[in-house]
Amino acid sequence: MNITDKSKSWRLQTAGDASTTQELLEQLSQDEESSIRASVALNLNASIETLTRLAEDSSYYVRSRVARNPNTPVSILEMLAKDGWEEVRLEVAENKRTPVEVLVYLCKDPYISVRGALSRNLNLPWEIRRNAFDGLLPSGNVSDDDDGDD
C-alpha cells in the first residue's frame, strides 16, 4: 500500500486507530507531518522499534507523545527524562512505567510543571512526591518531630 497517495486526514485517523497494523504504523511513523508521527507515537499498537525511533524524532511534540505512551520501554523513558524540552520531561514524569530512580531525578527539574506532574505519579514514594514542588529530596536524617530548633 502506498500511503503517500492517501489524504492527510486518512493518515492521521489511521495513525491513531488501535487496530492499525504495526507494519502500517511503521510506514506512518516516517510521514513528513509531525502530527501523524505523534499519533503513531501514542498508538498502543506501535512496535517497540517504532517507539524507539520516534523517541529521537526532531519534533519535541512527537517525543512527548512517545513519553506518554504506556507501552514505551523503560530505557526510552530514561533517555527522554533528559530531553531538552520541558513538555517531554513532563510526560515522562506522568508515565506510570517510569522507574522510581528516574522520577527522583526529575524532582530536580527546573520547571515546576515537571515537578507538579511528579506529584500526580503514584509510583513516586509519598515523601518525595510531597516535596516535588520544591525539588526537595528526603535527607533520611531528619525525624518528623525535628522542628529545626536546637
N, CA, C and O of each residue as an XYZ file, in Angstrom:
600
protein
N       0.845     -1.175      0.000
C       0.000      0.000      0.000
C       0.895      1.245      0.000
O       1.826      1.353      0.798
N       0.605      2.155     -0.883
C       1.345      3.412     -0.959
C       0.589      4.476     -0.168
O      -0.395      5.037     -0.650
N       1.052      4.746      1.039
C       0.324      5.680      1.899
C       0.526      7.137      1.507
O      -0.229      8.006      1.944
N       1.525      7.409      0.697
C       1.756      8.800      0.283
C       0.631      9.303     -0.617
O       0.461     10.511     -0.780
N      -0.137      8.384     -1.202
C      -1.271      8.771     -2.037
C      -2.515      9.076     -1.207
O      -3.493      9.612     -1.728
N      -2.483      8.741      0.067
C      -3.654      8.933      0.933
C      -3.688     10.366      1.462
O      -2.659     11.035      1.555
N      -4.886     10.819      1.804
C      -5.047     12.183      2.324
C      -4.453     12.286      3.731
O      -4.270     11.283      4.419
N      -4.163     13.505      4.134
C      -3.630     13.728      5.480
C      -4.635     13.270      6.529
O      -4.240     12.678      7.533
N      -5.908     13.525      6.324
C      -6.912     13.128      7.319
C      -6.987     11.607      7.435
O      -7.170     11.091      8.538
N      -6.848     10.872      6.319
C      -6.839      9.415      6.372
C      -5.620      8.929      7.141
O      -5.728      8.045      7.991
N      -4.446      9.512      6.840
C      -3.212      9.104      7.513
C      -3.291      9.385      9.011
O      -2.851      8.572      9.825
N      -3.850     10.529      9.369
C      -3.977     10.896     10.784
C      -4.929      9.949     11.506
O      -4.634      9.492     12.610
N      -6.058      9.658     10.893
C      -7.029      8.745     11.501
C      -6.447      7.340     11.627
O      -6.623      6.684     12.654
N      -5.766      6.883     10.604
C      -5.174      5.544     10.612
C      -4.060      5.451     11.649
O      -3.922      4.428     12.320
N      -3.273      6.501     11.783
C      -2.183      6.520     12.762
C      -2.710      6.395     14.186
O      -2.033      5.825     15.042
N      -3.894      6.911     14.454
C      -4.456      6.859     15.793
C      -5.349      5.668     16.065
O      -5.816      5.489     17.190
N      -5.592      4.854     15.059
C      -6.504      3.717     15.180
C      -5.771      2.527     15.804
O      -4.756      2.071     15.279
N      -6.287      2.036     16.913
C      -5.644      0.927     17.632
C      -5.636     -0.371     16.831
O      -4.885     -1.289     17.161
N      -6.450     -0.465     15.797
C      -6.470     -1.690     15.001
C      -5.511     -1.628     13.805
O      -5.411     -2.589     13.043
N      -4.818     -0.520     13.643
C      -3.845     -0.401     12.561
C      -2.670     -1.336     12.824
O      -2.172     -1.415     13.947
N      -2.234     -2.036     11.797
C      -1.141     -2.995     11.952
C       0.171     -2.284     12.277
O       0.355     -1.110     11.952
N       1.063     -3.002     12.913
C       2.380     -2.443     13.228
C       3.144     -2.081     11.958
O       3.900     -1.110     11.945
N       2.954     -2.837     10.915
C       3.631     -2.544      9.652
C       3.174     -1.201      9.081
O       3.994     -0.401      8.629
N       1.876     -0.961      9.103
C       1.353      0.304      8.591
C       1.753      1.459      9.518
O       2.064      2.554      9.048
N       1.744      1.219     10.813
C       2.191      2.244     11.755
C       3.653      2.605     11.516
O       4.035      3.770     11.629
N       4.459      1.619     11.190
C       5.863      1.883     10.892
C       5.986      2.811      9.684
O       6.794      3.739      9.692
N       5.197      2.564      8.664
C       5.205      3.442      7.486
C       4.753      4.849      7.861
O       5.372      5.838      7.469
N       3.664      4.924      8.626
C       3.128      6.236      9.019
C       4.084      6.985      9.941
O       4.067      8.216      9.980
N       4.913      6.261     10.678
C       5.860      6.907     11.596
C       6.951      7.675     10.846
O       7.712      8.430     11.450
N       7.022      7.481      9.552
C       8.005      8.174      8.731
C       7.364      9.293      7.908
O       7.994      9.849      7.008
N       6.115      9.616      8.221
C       5.394     10.659      7.495
C       6.068     12.016      7.715
O       6.663     12.261      8.764
N       5.969     12.879      6.730
C       6.570     14.215      6.852
C       5.818     15.095      7.851
O       6.382     16.055      8.376
N       4.561     14.777      8.115
C       3.742     15.557      9.050
C       3.992     15.083     10.487
O       3.795     13.911     10.809
N       4.425     16.003     11.334
C       4.707     15.624     12.731
C       3.440     15.201     13.470
O       3.515     14.375     14.380
N       2.288     15.740     13.105
C       1.040     15.355     13.781
C       0.724     13.879     13.536
O       0.164     13.213     14.407
N       1.071     13.375     12.379
C       0.830     11.962     12.072
C       1.831     11.097     12.832
O       1.456     10.068     13.393
N       3.092     11.503     12.857
C       4.084     10.759     13.634
C       3.717     10.748     15.120
O       3.915      9.744     15.804
N       3.182     11.866     15.616
C       2.769     11.945     17.023
C       1.613     10.997     17.312
O       1.565     10.388     18.381
N       0.693     10.867     16.382
C      -0.423      9.926     16.565
C       0.067      8.491     16.599
O      -0.436      7.673     17.369
N       1.048      8.188     15.763
C       1.659      6.850     15.799
C       2.305      6.632     17.163
O       2.164      5.562     17.755
N       3.007      7.636     17.657
C       3.715      7.516     18.932
C       2.763      7.227     20.090
O       3.152      6.579     21.061
N       1.539      7.694     20.000
C       0.550      7.439     21.051
C      -0.186      6.117     20.871
O      -0.834      5.634     21.800
N      -0.091      5.537     19.698
C      -0.851      4.330     19.386
C      -0.328      3.155     20.214
O       0.866      2.855     20.185
N      -1.209      2.503     20.939
C      -0.824      1.383     21.803
C      -0.324      0.185     21.010
O       0.296     -0.717     21.574
N      -0.585      0.168     19.710
C      -0.153     -0.938     18.867
C       1.204     -0.675     18.198
O       1.711     -1.524     17.465
N       1.778      0.485     18.451
C       3.084      0.793     17.853
C       4.133     -0.158     18.417
O       4.147     -0.445     19.614
N       4.999     -0.636     17.553
C       6.043     -1.573     17.991
C       7.107     -0.840     18.813
O       7.231      0.383     18.751
N       7.856     -1.609     19.570
C       8.964     -1.061     20.351
C       9.973     -0.395     19.420
O      10.518      0.661     19.742
N      10.216     -1.004     18.279
C      11.152     -0.435     17.306
C      10.677      0.928     16.814
O      11.473      1.858     16.680
N       9.376      1.045     16.546
C       8.819      2.317     16.079
C       8.922      3.367     17.176
O       9.320      4.502     16.914
N       8.567      2.997     18.397
C       8.650      3.944     19.513
C      10.095      4.377     19.755
O      10.359      5.540     20.061
N      11.015      3.447     19.618
C      12.434      3.760     19.825
C      12.906      4.790     18.804
O      13.608      5.740     19.150
N      12.524      4.601     17.565
C      12.929      5.559     16.530
C      12.265      6.907     16.740
O      12.910      7.947     16.604
N      10.960      6.898     17.077
C      10.241      8.158     17.280
C      10.741      8.915     18.512
O      10.565     10.130     18.602
N      11.354      8.218     19.449
C      11.911      8.876     20.636
C      13.061      9.804     20.273
O      13.459     10.648     21.077
N      13.591      9.654     19.078
C      14.673     10.513     18.604
C      14.206     11.465     17.503
O      15.025     12.057     16.800
N      12.904     11.608     17.357
C      12.332     12.484     16.327
C      12.777     13.928     16.553
O      13.030     14.334     17.688
N      12.869     14.689     15.488
C      13.275     16.100     15.607
C      12.204     16.954     16.269
O      12.505     18.030     16.786
N      10.961     16.490     16.261
C       9.861     17.243     16.863
C       9.713     16.886     18.345
O       9.544     15.718     18.696
N       9.778     17.905     19.209
C       9.593     17.632     20.647
C       8.198     17.082     20.905
O       8.007     16.292     21.830
N       7.214     17.492     20.095
C       5.838     17.023     20.290
C       5.753     15.510     20.058
O       5.085     14.804     20.814
N       6.412     15.024     19.036
C       6.433     13.590     18.773
C       7.106     12.864     19.939
O       6.602     11.845     20.409
N       8.227     13.379     20.401
C       8.926     12.749     21.535
C       8.058     12.754     22.786
O       8.088     11.802     23.566
N       7.283     13.823     22.984
C       6.407     13.884     24.163
C       5.300     12.833     24.080
O       4.871     12.297     25.102
N       4.841     12.540     22.871
C       3.806     11.512     22.707
C       4.399     10.121     22.957
O       3.714      9.245     23.485
N       5.657      9.914     22.586
C       6.327      8.649     22.916
C       6.393      8.510     24.436
O       6.112      7.442     24.979
N       6.761      9.583     25.111
C       6.870      9.563     26.575
C       5.521      9.305     27.237
O       5.472      8.769     28.345
N       4.442      9.672     26.587
C       3.101      9.470     27.152
C       2.606      8.042     26.946
O       1.780      7.561     27.722
N       3.091      7.363     25.924
C       2.595      6.026     25.599
C       2.917      5.063     26.743
O       4.080      4.935     27.127
N       1.905      4.384     27.291
C       2.152      3.478     28.416
C       2.971      2.242     28.048
O       3.414      1.512     28.934
N       3.176      1.999     26.758
C       3.968      0.851     26.321
C       5.425      1.207     26.025
O       6.208      0.342     25.631
N       5.785      2.457     26.211
C       7.160      2.863     25.938
C       8.110      2.159     26.903
O       7.879      2.163     28.112
N       9.175      1.556     26.378
C      10.125      0.842     27.248
C      10.810      1.783     28.242
O      11.004      2.969     27.972
N      11.161      1.235     29.369
C      11.827      1.988     30.430
C      13.101      2.652     29.912
O      13.387      3.796     30.266
N      13.854      1.962     29.093
C      15.103      2.536     28.587
C      14.854      3.814     27.786
O      15.669      4.736     27.822
N      13.756      3.871     27.078
C      13.407      5.071     26.307
C      12.943      6.172     27.256
O      13.288      7.337     27.058
N      12.171      5.827     28.278
C      11.738      6.827     29.266
C      12.948      7.427     29.975
O      12.981      8.627     30.247
N      13.934      6.600     30.270
C      15.161      7.094     30.910
C      15.858      8.112     30.015
O      16.340      9.139     30.493
N      15.909      7.829     28.729
C      16.533      8.756     27.783
C      15.721     10.053     27.680
O      16.283     11.149     27.692
N      14.403      9.917     27.579
C      13.543     11.091     27.410
C      13.491     11.961     28.672
O      13.148     13.140     28.591
N      13.825     11.398     29.821
C      13.860     12.183     31.069
C      14.927     13.263     31.000
O      14.896     14.219     31.775
N      15.872     13.117     30.076
C      16.949     14.098     29.916
C      16.748     14.978     28.688
O      17.649     15.718     28.293
N      15.565     14.896     28.089
C      15.263     15.691     26.895
C      15.332     17.179     27.219
O      15.036     17.585     28.343
N      15.711     17.968     26.270
C      15.825     19.406     26.473
C      14.493     20.143     26.562
O      14.455     21.309     26.955
N      13.413     19.477     26.204
C      12.099     20.131     26.229
C      11.310     19.747     27.478
O      11.153     18.569     27.798
N      10.829     20.750     28.159
C      10.028     20.576     29.369
C       8.830     19.655     29.128
O       8.528     18.798     29.958
N       8.147     19.832     27.990
C       6.942     19.056     27.692
C       7.231     17.557     27.621
O       6.395     16.744     28.015
N       8.395     17.195     27.129
C       8.774     15.784     27.044
C       9.014     15.235     28.445
O       8.517     14.162     28.787
N       9.766     15.958     29.248
C      10.057     15.506     30.617
C       8.786     15.426     31.455
O       8.660     14.542     32.301
N       7.850     16.332     31.231
C       6.570     16.307     31.942
C       5.839     14.995     31.669
O       5.290     14.388     32.589
N       5.827     14.557     30.421
C       5.160     13.294     30.073
C       5.879     12.097     30.692
O       5.234     11.135     31.109
N       7.198     12.151     30.753
C       7.952     11.084     31.421
C       7.558     11.047     32.893
O       7.363      9.971     33.459
N       7.443     12.213     33.511
C       7.088     12.298     34.936
C       5.717     11.697     35.215
O       5.490     11.149     36.294
N       4.808     11.792     34.260
C       3.454     11.265     34.458
C       3.302      9.800     34.076
O       2.335      9.154     34.479
N       4.236      9.270     33.309
C       4.113      7.904     32.812
C       4.265      6.906     33.962
O       5.246      6.954     34.705
N       3.307      6.019     34.101
C       3.293      5.046     35.206
C       4.402      4.004     35.092
O       4.674      3.296     36.062
N       5.048      3.893     33.935
C       6.141      2.930     33.763
C       7.494      3.516     34.129
O       8.482      2.786     34.218
N       7.550      4.807     34.340
C       8.832      5.435     34.644
C       9.343      4.918     35.983
O       8.627      4.981     36.982
N      10.579      4.406     36.016
C      11.117      3.877     37.273
C      11.322      4.966     38.325
O      11.525      6.135     37.997
N      11.265      4.565     39.577
C      11.385      5.495     40.698
C      12.665      6.321     40.612
O      12.643      7.523     40.877
N      13.779      5.690     40.244
C      15.034      6.451     40.207
C      14.991      7.572     39.166
O      15.626      8.610     39.353
N      14.254      7.375     38.077
C      14.098      8.436     37.079
C      13.170      9.518     37.626
O      13.399     10.707     37.405
N      12.133      9.109     38.332
C      11.220     10.083     38.936
C      11.976     10.951     39.951
O      11.770     12.162     40.017
N      12.841     10.324     40.730
C      13.642     11.072     41.702
C      14.547     12.064     40.968
O      14.692     13.209     41.397
N      15.149     11.630     39.873
C      15.986     12.526     39.054
C      15.164     13.741     38.601
O      15.660     14.867     38.615
N      13.921     13.511     38.204
C      13.071     14.598     37.713
C      12.618     15.541     38.830
O      12.141     16.641     38.551
N      12.763     15.126     40.082
C      12.441     16.024     41.201
C      13.316     17.272     41.184
O      12.954     18.303     41.751
N      14.461     17.171     40.534
C      15.395     18.291     40.468
C      15.173     19.157     39.231
O      15.927     20.097     38.983
N      14.139     18.839     38.459
C      13.888     19.582     37.223
C      13.644     21.054     37.534
O      12.973     21.369     38.517
N      14.173     21.962     36.718
C      13.994     23.384     36.986
C      12.569     23.888     36.755
O      12.220     24.980     37.203
N      11.743     23.102     36.061
C      10.384     23.548     35.754
C       9.378     22.972     36.736
O       9.323     21.761     36.949
N       8.590     23.844     37.326
C       7.590     23.409     38.300
C       6.526     22.534     37.653
O       5.922     21.703     38.332
N       6.284     22.700     36.362
C       5.294     21.858     35.689
C       5.737     20.394     35.694
O       4.906     19.499     35.849
N       7.015     20.147     35.530
C       7.539     18.776     35.560
C       7.437     18.236     36.978
O       6.984     17.109     37.178
N       7.853     19.024     37.963
C       7.761     18.578     39.355
C       6.313     18.400     39.775
O       6.006     17.508     40.566
N       5.413     19.239     39.257
C       3.992     19.092     39.551
C       3.437     17.789     38.996
O       2.605     17.140     39.630
N       3.903     17.407     37.809
C       3.479     16.134     37.221
C       3.921     14.972     38.098
O       3.207     13.976     38.215
N       5.086     15.090     38.711
C       5.566     14.056     39.617
C       4.616     13.870     40.799
O       4.415     12.756     41.283
N       4.048     14.958     41.245
C       3.164     14.874     42.408
C       1.915     14.050     42.105
O       1.221     13.614     43.023
N       1.628     13.837     40.822
C       0.457     13.042     40.428
C       0.822     11.590     40.095
O      -0.067     10.776     39.848
N       2.102     11.263     40.086
C       2.522      9.903     39.753
C       2.579      9.081     41.042
O       3.448      9.286     41.889
N       1.655      8.168     41.168
C       1.542      7.383     42.403
C       2.677      6.384     42.597
O       2.780      5.771     43.660
N       3.532      6.210     41.589
C       4.690      5.325     41.742
C       5.829      5.992     42.507
O       6.747      5.325     42.983
N       5.757      7.295     42.618
C       6.788      8.015     43.357
C       6.459      7.941     44.843
O       5.330      8.236     45.235
N       7.415      7.555     45.673
C       7.151      7.478     47.107
C       6.560      8.785     47.646
O       6.924      9.875     47.205
N       5.662      8.654     48.587
C       4.890      9.799     49.085
C       5.768     10.959     49.534
O       5.503     12.103     49.165
N       6.797     10.696     50.313
C       7.625     11.786     50.847
C       8.275     12.579     49.720
O       8.370     13.805     49.786
N       8.712     11.886     48.705
C       9.342     12.569     47.573
C       8.286     13.314     46.761
O       8.512     14.447     46.336
N       7.132     12.679     46.544
C       6.048     13.324     45.791
C       5.600     14.602     46.489
O       5.357     15.616     45.833
N       5.491     14.560     47.800
C       5.050     15.717     48.577
C       6.012     16.889     48.405
O       5.589     18.044     48.390
N       7.287     16.599     48.276
C       8.302     17.637     48.174
C       8.683     17.997     46.737
O       9.531     18.863     46.525
N       8.077     17.354     45.767
C       8.486     17.549     44.375
C       8.334     18.995     43.915
O       9.115     19.461     43.086
N       7.353     19.704     44.434
C       7.171     21.090     44.006
C       8.362     21.951     44.384
O       8.689     22.910     43.684
N       9.006     21.616     45.479
C      10.170     22.380     45.918
C      11.474     21.786     45.399
O      12.544     22.366     45.584
N      11.381     20.618     44.743
C      12.584     19.957     44.257
C      13.405     19.365     45.377
O      14.605     19.142     45.213
N      12.773     19.104     46.528
C      13.497     18.579     47.686
C      13.493     17.066     47.692
O      12.502     16.435     47.324
N      14.584     16.498     48.105
C      14.676     15.063     48.322
C      14.779     14.824     49.821
O      15.366     15.643     50.528
N      14.223     13.719     50.329
C      14.332     13.445     51.755
C      15.792     13.231     52.137
O      16.545     12.567     51.424
N      16.173     13.797     53.257
C      17.569     13.682     53.678
C      17.836     12.365     54.378
O      18.976     11.900     54.409
N      16.801     11.759     54.940
C      16.962     10.487     55.625
C      17.466     10.626     57.046
O      17.502      9.638     57.779
N      17.862     11.845     57.465
C      18.372     12.001     58.820
C      17.588     13.038     59.622
O      18.041     13.494     60.672
N      16.424     13.400     59.126
C      15.583     14.356     59.839
C      14.343     13.621     60.300
O      13.619     13.037     59.494
N      14.101     13.653     61.603
C      12.904     12.984     62.119
C      11.701     13.887     61.964
O      11.825     15.100     61.794
N      10.521     13.261     62.026
C       9.280     14.010     61.866
C       9.074     15.040     62.958
O       8.396     16.043     62.735
N       9.653     14.814     64.156
C       9.439     15.752     65.260
C      10.542     16.807     65.350
O      10.556     17.616     66.278
N      11.453     16.799     64.398
C      12.544     17.783     64.393
C      12.018     19.087     63.829
O      11.676     19.157     62.648
N      11.950     20.116     64.649
C      11.449     21.409     64.181
C      12.554     22.337     63.749
O      12.312     23.486     63.381
N      13.768     21.832     63.797
C      14.917     22.626     63.346
C      15.525     23.467     64.443
O      16.584     24.060     64.236
N      14.896     23.543     65.605
C      15.435     24.327     66.726
C      16.300     23.432     67.577
O      15.903     22.315     67.907
N      17.469     23.903     67.935
C      18.359     23.139     68.806
C      18.457     23.739     70.174
O      19.169     23.213     71.030
